[in-house]
Amino acid sequence: MLLLFLSICLVNGFIADPDKSIVDNAAANPDLSSLVSVLQSKGYEDVLAALSSSTGTITLFAPNNDACKRTKLNFSKHVDKGIATLYYHALGSVLNSSALTYLQFIESLSQSSDFVNVGDGKGQVLFTEARGDQVKIYFSNTSAKVVGDQINCSNGIIKIVDQVITLPPVAENEFQWAGLGMTHQAIILAGLEDAVNNTAGITIFAPTDKAWKESAYPDPSKIDKDVLANILKYHVVPSIKYTTGLENKDNITTLQGDDVTIQHQAGTVNYMVNWANLVVPNVLLANGVAHFIDKVLVPNTTVIEDILTIEDTIIEV
């Protein structure tokens, strides 16, 4: 009896039973009633079954009632997106606190091709940061925090979070929302919207508006379309490179064909690509990741004299 008592812990005002499933423990927790209501509603049967399985190793980042109340996602109206979002809160492995490192990009169970395009049928990653006992998950220019104690279940664990974690957007929308209007404009002018939004598994080094304005060609509309496309392709790598996978002096081949070089000072979070700083790294996209940079990169094969045209006159710089 003593061992049974020790195996059952009191968490957030309810008795967590490690012999019961994730769904059963969530249903017993008053702070997760909104999430359970969604799981038990029409259209979510597959998610409910996955989290109720008697076997398995799942980590569920479960949004609490306040998080569900604040979210802009209507789970009843947008079921397909709701399903993809709930799977985005789940990992196919048990991620105990001891397994968390400073920065991690961990594959989730969210694989729907309508919302995820990271390549090879893989699930979208969760961007986690662990600092001591504090764990954050970054998404859409904000973050969710893990609150309370871990809840051990028969088929995995529950970690409660204070936000509904939304799926990453397509690149074009991210640049609009993040204030990278000139990069967004340049993509449209070069006719690269489809490539940027739909190419699976890419990294984009995206210049800020200030970077464009301080460059030798501050108005993308004055750049020849082919030259502009050449420049933009030099900002794209056909594989996903989070900062955890960038090493000092790495030479990475871009879609344009030339290499960019990574610089990283060991023991710091400072990264550069060529001579541009990564001012906002690791911005997740539906099809990869973006790093916002403070300079426009120019490939070696671009002749600067051919870049700027105003009233059909070449401006030499």
Secondary structure as a PSIPRED ss2 file (coil, helix, strand):
# PSIPRED VFORMAT (PSIPRED V4.0)

   1 M C   1.000  0.000  0.000
   2 L H   0.000  1.000  0.000
   3 L H   0.000  1.000  0.000
   4 L H   0.000  1.000  0.000
   5 F H   0.000  1.000  0.000
   6 L H   0.000  1.000  0.000
   7 S H   0.000  1.000  0.000
   8 I C   1.000  0.000  0.000
   9 C E   0.000  0.000  1.000
  10 L E   0.000  0.000  1.000
  11 V E   0.000  0.000  1.000
  12 N C   1.000  0.000  0.000
  13 G C   1.000  0.000  0.000
  14 F E   0.000  0.000  1.000
  15 I E   0.000  0.000  1.000
  16 A E   0.000  0.000  1.000
  17 D C   1.000  0.000  0.000
  18 P C   1.000  0.000  0.000
  19 D C   1.000  0.000  0.000
  20 K C   1.000  0.000  0.000
  21 S C   1.000  0.000  0.000
  22 I H   0.000  1.000  0.000
  23 V H   0.000  1.000  0.000
  24 D H   0.000  1.000  0.000
  25 N H   0.000  1.000  0.000
  26 A H   0.000  1.000  0.000
  27 A H   0.000  1.000  0.000
  28 A H   0.000  1.000  0.000
  29 N C   1.000  0.000  0.000
  30 P H   0.000  1.000  0.000
  31 D H   0.000  1.000  0.000
  32 L H   0.000  1.000  0.000
  33 S H   0.000  1.000  0.000
  34 S H   0.000  1.000  0.000
  35 L H   0.000  1.000  0.000
  36 V H   0.000  1.000  0.000
  37 S H   0.000  1.000  0.000
  38 V H   0.000  1.000  0.000
  39 L H   0.000  1.000  0.000
  40 Q C   1.000  0.000  0.000
  41 S C   1.000  0.000  0.000
  42 K C   1.000  0.000  0.000
  43 G C   1.000  0.000  0.000
  44 Y C   1.000  0.000  0.000
  45 E H   0.000  1.000  0.000
  46 D H   0.000  1.000  0.000
  47 V H   0.000  1.000  0.000
  48 L H   0.000  1.000  0.000
  49 A H   0.000  1.000  0.000
  50 A H   0.000  1.000  0.000
  51 L H   0.000  1.000  0.000
  52 S H   0.000  1.000  0.000
  53 S C   1.000  0.000  0.000
  54 S C   1.000  0.000  0.000
  55 T C   1.000  0.000  0.000
  56 G C   1.000  0.000  0.000
  57 T C   1.000  0.000  0.000
  58 I E   0.000  0.000  1.000
  59 T E   0.000  0.000  1.000
  60 L E   0.000  0.000  1.000
  61 F E   0.000  0.000  1.000
  62 A E   0.000  0.000  1.000
  63 P E   0.000  0.000  1.000
  64 N C   1.000  0.000  0.000
  65 N H   0.000  1.000  0.000
  66 D H   0.000  1.000  0.000
  67 A H   0.000  1.000  0.000
  68 C H   0.000  1.000  0.000
  69 K H   0.000  1.000  0.000
  70 R H   0.000  1.000  0.000
  71 T C   1.000  0.000  0.000
  72 K C   1.000  0.000  0.000
  73 L C   1.000  0.000  0.000
  74 N C   1.000  0.000  0.000
  75 F C   1.000  0.000  0.000
  76 S C   1.000  0.000  0.000
  77 K C   1.000  0.000  0.000
  78 H C   1.000  0.000  0.000
  79 V H   0.000  1.000  0.000
  80 D H   0.000  1.000  0.000
  81 K H   0.000  1.000  0.000
  82 G H   0.000  1.000  0.000
  83 I H   0.000  1.000  0.000
  84 A H   0.000  1.000  0.000
  85 T H   0.000  1.000  0.000
  86 L H   0.000  1.000  0.000
  87 Y H   0.000  1.000  0.000
  88 Y H   0.000  1.000  0.000
  89 H C   1.000  0.000  0.000
  90 A E   0.000  0.000  1.000
  91 L E   0.000  0.000  1.000
  92 G C   1.000  0.000  0.000
  93 S C   1.000  0.000  0.000
  94 V C   1.000  0.000  0.000
  95 L C   1.000  0.000  0.000
  96 N C   1.000  0.000  0.000
  97 S H   0.000  1.000  0.000
  98 S H   0.000  1.000  0.000
  99 A H   0.000  1.000  0.000
 100 L C   1.000  0.000  0.000
 101 T C   1.000  0.000  0.000
 102 Y C   1.000  0.000  0.000
 103 L E   0.000  0.000  1.000
 104 Q E   0.000  0.000  1.000
 105 F E   0.000  0.000  1.000
 106 I E   0.000  0.000  1.000
 107 E E   0.000  0.000  1.000
 108 S E   0.000  0.000  1.000
 109 L C   1.000  0.000  0.000
 110 S C   1.000  0.000  0.000
 111 Q C   1.000  0.000  0.000
 112 S C   1.000  0.000  0.000
 113 S C   1.000  0.000  0.000
 114 D C   1.000  0.000  0.000
 115 F C   1.000  0.000  0.000
 116 V C   1.000  0.000  0.000
 117 N C   1.000  0.000  0.000
 118 V C   1.000  0.000  0.000
 119 G C   1.000  0.000  0.000
 120 D C   1.000  0.000  0.000
 121 G C   1.000  0.000  0.000
 122 K C   1.000  0.000  0.000
 123 G C   1.000  0.000  0.000
 124 Q C   1.000  0.000  0.000
 125 V E   0.000  0.000  1.000
 126 L E   0.000  0.000  1.000
 127 F E   0.000  0.000  1.000
 128 T E   0.000  0.000  1.000
 129 E E   0.000  0.000  1.000
 130 A E   0.000  0.000  1.000
 131 R E   0.000  0.000  1.000
 132 G C   1.000  0.000  0.000
 133 D C   1.000  0.000  0.000
 134 Q E   0.000  0.000  1.000
 135 V E   0.000  0.000  1.000
 136 K E   0.000  0.000  1.000
 137 I E   0.000  0.000  1.000
 138 Y E   0.000  0.000  1.000
 139 F E   0.000  0.000  1.000
 140 S C   1.000  0.000  0.000
 141 N C   1.000  0.000  0.000
 142 T E   0.000  0.000  1.000
 143 S E   0.000  0.000  1.000
 144 A E   0.000  0.000  1.000
 145 K E   0.000  0.000  1.000
 146 V E   0.000  0.000  1.000
 147 V E   0.000  0.000  1.000
 148 G E   0.000  0.000  1.000
 149 D E   0.000  0.000  1.000
 150 Q E   0.000  0.000  1.000
 151 I E   0.000  0.000  1.000
 152 N E   0.000  0.000  1.000
 153 C E   0.000  0.000  1.000
 154 S C   1.000  0.000  0.000
 155 N C   1.000  0.000  0.000
 156 G E   0.000  0.000  1.000
 157 I E   0.000  0.000  1.000
 158 I E   0.000  0.000  1.000
 159 K E   0.000  0.000  1.000
 160 I E   0.000  0.000  1.000
 161 V E   0.000  0.000  1.000
 162 D C   1.000  0.000  0.000
 163 Q C   1.000  0.000  0.000
 164 V C   1.000  0.000  0.000
 165 I C   1.000  0.000  0.000
 166 T C   1.000  0.000  0.000
 167 L C   1.000  0.000  0.000
 168 P C   1.000  0.000  0.000
 169 P C   1.000  0.000  0.000
 170 V C   1.000  0.000  0.000
 171 A H   0.000  1.000  0.000
 172 E H   0.000  1.000  0.000
 173 N H   0.000  1.000  0.000
 174 E H   0.000  1.000  0.000
 175 F H   0.000  1.000  0.000
 176 Q H   0.000  1.000  0.000
 177 W H   0.000  1.000  0.000
 178 A C   1.000  0.000  0.000
 179 G C   1.000  0.000  0.000
 180 L C   1.000  0.000  0.000
 181 G H   0.000  1.000  0.000
 182 M H   0.000  1.000  0.000
 183 T H   0.000  1.000  0.000
 184 H H   0.000  1.000  0.000
 185 Q H   0.000  1.000  0.000
 186 A H   0.000  1.000  0.000
 187 I H   0.000  1.000  0.000
 188 I H   0.000  1.000  0.000
 189 L H   0.000  1.000  0.000
 190 A C   1.000  0.000  0.000
 191 G C   1.000  0.000  0.000
 192 L C   1.000  0.000  0.000
 193 E H   0.000  1.000  0.000
 194 D H   0.000  1.000  0.000
 195 A H   0.000  1.000  0.000
 196 V H   0.000  1.000  0.000
 197 N H   0.000  1.000  0.000
 198 N H   0.000  1.000  0.000
 199 T C   1.000  0.000  0.000
 200 A C   1.000  0.000  0.000
 201 G C   1.000  0.000  0.000
 202 I E   0.000  0.000  1.000
 203 T E   0.000  0.000  1.000
 204 I E   0.000  0.000  1.000
 205 F E   0.000  0.000  1.000
 206 A E   0.000  0.000  1.000
 207 P E   0.000  0.000  1.000
 208 T C   1.000  0.000  0.000
 209 D H   0.000  1.000  0.000
 210 K H   0.000  1.000  0.000
 211 A H   0.000  1.000  0.000
 212 W H   0.000  1.000  0.000
 213 K H   0.000  1.000  0.000
 214 E C   1.000  0.000  0.000
 215 S C   1.000  0.000  0.000
 216 A C   1.000  0.000  0.000
 217 Y C   1.000  0.000  0.000
 218 P C   1.000  0.000  0.000
 219 D C   1.000  0.000  0.000
 220 P H   0.000  1.000  0.000
 221 S H   0.000  1.000  0.000
 222 K H   0.000  1.000  0.000
 223 I E   0.000  0.000  1.000
 224 D C   1.000  0.000  0.000
 225 K H   0.000  1.000  0.000
 226 D H   0.000  1.000  0.000
 227 V H   0.000  1.000  0.000
 228 L H   0.000  1.000  0.000
 229 A H   0.000  1.000  0.000
 230 N H   0.000  1.000  0.000
 231 I H   0.000  1.000  0.000
 232 L H   0.000  1.000  0.000
 233 K H   0.000  1.000  0.000
 234 Y C   1.000  0.000  0.000
 235 H C   1.000  0.000  0.000
 236 V E   0.000  0.000  1.000
 237 V E   0.000  0.000  1.000
 238 P C   1.000  0.000  0.000
 239 S C   1.000  0.000  0.000
 240 I C   1.000  0.000  0.000
 241 K C   1.000  0.000  0.000
 242 Y C   1.000  0.000  0.000
 243 T H   0.000  1.000  0.000
 244 T H   0.000  1.000  0.000
 245 G H   0.000  1.000  0.000
 246 L C   1.000  0.000  0.000
 247 E C   1.000  0.000  0.000
 248 N C   1.000  0.000  0.000
 249 K C   1.000  0.000  0.000
 250 D C   1.000  0.000  0.000
 251 N E   0.000  0.000  1.000
 252 I E   0.000  0.000  1.000
 253 T E   0.000  0.000  1.000
 254 T C   1.000  0.000  0.000
 255 L C   1.000  0.000  0.000
 256 Q C   1.000  0.000  0.000
 257 G C   1.000  0.000  0.000
 258 D C   1.000  0.000  0.000
 259 D E   0.000  0.000  1.000
 260 V E   0.000  0.000  1.000
 261 T E   0.000  0.000  1.000
 262 I E   0.000  0.000  1.000
 263 Q E   0.000  0.000  1.000
 264 H E   0.000  0.000  1.000
 265 Q C   1.000  0.000  0.000
 266 A C   1.000  0.000  0.000
 267 G C   1.000  0.000  0.000
 268 T C   1.000  0.000  0.000
 269 V C   1.000  0.000  0.000
 270 N C   1.000  0.000  0.000
 271 Y E   0.000  0.000  1.000
 272 M E   0.000  0.000  1.000
 273 V E   0.000  0.000  1.000
 274 N C   1.000  0.000  0.000
 275 W C   1.000  0.000  0.000
 276 A E   0.000  0.000  1.000
 277 N E   0.000  0.000  1.000
 278 L E   0.000  0.000  1.000
 279 V E   0.000  0.000  1.000
 280 V E   0.000  0.000  1.000
 281 P E   0.000  0.000  1.000
 282 N E   0.000  0.000  1.000
 283 V E   0.000  0.000  1.000
 284 L E   0.000  0.000  1.000
 285 L E   0.000  0.000  1.000
 286 A C   1.000  0.000  0.000
 287 N C   1.000  0.000  0.000
 288 G E   0.000  0.000  1.000
 289 V E   0.000  0.000  1.000
 290 A E   0.000  0.000  1.000
 291 H E   0.000  0.000  1.000
 292 F E   0.000  0.000  1.000
 293 I E   0.000  0.000  1.000
 294 D C   1.000  0.000  0.000
 295 K C   1.000  0.000  0.000
 296 V C   1.000  0.000  0.000
 297 L C   1.000  0.000  0.000
 298 V C   1.000  0.000  0.000
 299 P C   1.000  0.000  0.000
 300 N C   1.000  0.000  0.000
 301 T C   1.000  0.000  0.000
 302 T C   1.000  0.000  0.000
 303 V C   1.000  0.000  0.000
 304 I H   0.000  1.000  0.000
 305 E H   0.000  1.000  0.000
 306 D H   0.000  1.000  0.000
 307 I C   1.000  0.000  0.000
 308 L E   0.000  0.000  1.000
 309 T E   0.000  0.000  1.000
 310 I E   0.000  0.000  1.000
 311 E C   1.000  0.000  0.000
 312 D C   1.000  0.000  0.000
 313 T E   0.000  0.000  1.000
 314 I E   0.000  0.000  1.000
 315 I C   1.000  0.000  0.000
 316 E C   1.000  0.000  0.000
 317 V C   1.000  0.000  0.000
